[in-house]
Amino acid sequence: MEIRNTEFDGLFVIKPDIFGDQRGYFFESYNEKTLASKGIIYRFVQDNQSKSAYGVIRGLHYQLEPYAQTKLVRVISGRILDVVVDIRKGSPTFGKHFSIELSCDNNLQLLVPKGFAHGFSVLSDAAVVLYKTDNFYAPAAERGIIYNDKTLDIDWRIKPSAMIVSERDAKLPQFTEAENNFIYK
């Protein structure tokens, strides 16, 4: 398993070792001991899975402390553009975003620590996304930032006419107005 650093403290790209032959392939998608040996220590308590059609944009979502969640995101089927925004006040990368294509072909995973807003757009006909969280879903603590925030200027790689956004996500606040209680340590 290869752990790749990003310019964002605590945000990692994980590339599993894939063993393939004429039957197909096998890989270990998660191993607590392997990650811990690299200093990445989380206890995941919940798995979430979604299926979305081409053009769907989900996010940008997060939960306030003390209900914040670290997420380990991967794609089971299809392709997405996974996007995170650093919302940790005092962070050297505060207000910047990171994006990466995750797919069932590249098998990359993104480890998103607490203090990041998270979302994705679907680039294939459909995509199934699976992610682990280290804290349970707490509806009262859920917050978000609107996907088309002008300050963040995220390229979701979907034409505006093809974007599909939930009514709830379309009403999220701008980055500068979003409630946030994360402090960079």
VENURSUL-V686396 format. One record per residue. NEAR is the number of other ideal C-beta (glycine too) atoms within 12 Angstrom. D_LAST is the distance of its C-alpha to the last C-alpha in Angstrom with 1 decimal. Layout:
[[NEAR,D_LAST] [NEAR,D_LAST]]
//
This chain:
[[27,27.4] [18,25.6] [26,21.8] [21,21.1] [17,17.8] [26,17.3] [17,15.8] [31,12.9] [22,10.0] [30,11.0] [38,14.2] [33,17.3] [31,21.1] [34,23.2] [22,26.8] [26,29.0] [17,32.1] [19,35.1] [12,38.4] [12,41.3] [8,45.1] [5,48.1] [7,46.9] [9,43.6] [16,40.2] [13,37.8] [22,34.1] [19,31.4] [29,28.9] [25,26.5] [20,26.4] [19,23.7] [12,24.9] [19,24.7] [28,21.1] [15,20.1] [12,21.9] [19,19.6] [13,16.4] [30,16.1] [17,16.5] [27,17.2] [18,20.1] [26,21.7] [17,23.9] [22,25.5] [22,27.1] [25,27.9] [18,30.5] [26,31.9] [21,34.9] [33,35.2] [22,37.8] [24,37.7] [27,36.0] [32,33.9] [39,30.4] [37,28.1] [45,24.9] [39,22.5] [39,21.2] [40,18.2] [33,18.0] [25,16.0] [22,14.0] [14,15.3] [24,17.4] [33,15.1] [38,16.3] [33,15.5] [42,18.8] [39,20.9] [46,23.4] [39,26.9] [35,30.3] [27,33.4] [23,35.9] [30,35.9] [31,33.3] [47,30.3] [37,28.0] [45,24.6] [40,22.2] [44,18.5] [41,16.6] [36,13.0] [41,12.5] [30,8.7] [18,9.2] [16,8.1] [25,7.9] [13,10.8] [24,12.6] [25,12.3] [29,15.9] [26,17.0] [35,18.7] [33,19.6] [31,22.9] [34,24.9] [27,28.3] [41,28.4] [27,31.9] [26,34.2] [19,35.5] [22,32.4] [30,30.8] [31,27.3] [39,24.4] [42,21.0] [43,18.0] [46,15.9] [37,12.5] [36,11.5] [34,10.7] [43,13.7] [47,17.1] [46,19.8] [44,23.5] [45,26.4] [40,29.9] [37,32.9] [34,34.7] [29,37.5] [15,40.2] [22,38.0] [35,34.9] [27,33.7] [39,29.9] [30,28.5] [37,24.9] [30,23.4] [31,20.8] [27,18.9] [26,19.6] [20,22.8] [21,23.8] [18,23.6] [12,25.8] [10,24.9] [22,21.1] [25,22.0] [32,21.2] [34,21.7] [36,22.3] [30,25.8] [41,26.5] [26,28.4] [28,26.0] [12,27.4] [19,24.1] [31,22.7] [16,26.2] [32,25.8] [17,28.9] [34,29.5] [24,32.6] [30,34.9] [14,37.5] [15,37.1] [7,40.5] [17,39.4] [24,36.0] [23,36.0] [27,33.4] [20,33.6] [8,34.5] [16,31.3] [29,29.1] [17,31.4] [13,30.6] [31,26.8] [20,25.4] [20,24.4] [30,20.8] [16,20.9] [14,22.3] [27,20.4] [21,18.8] [33,15.1] [19,12.7] [29,9.4] [15,6.4] [21,3.8] [13,0.0]]
//
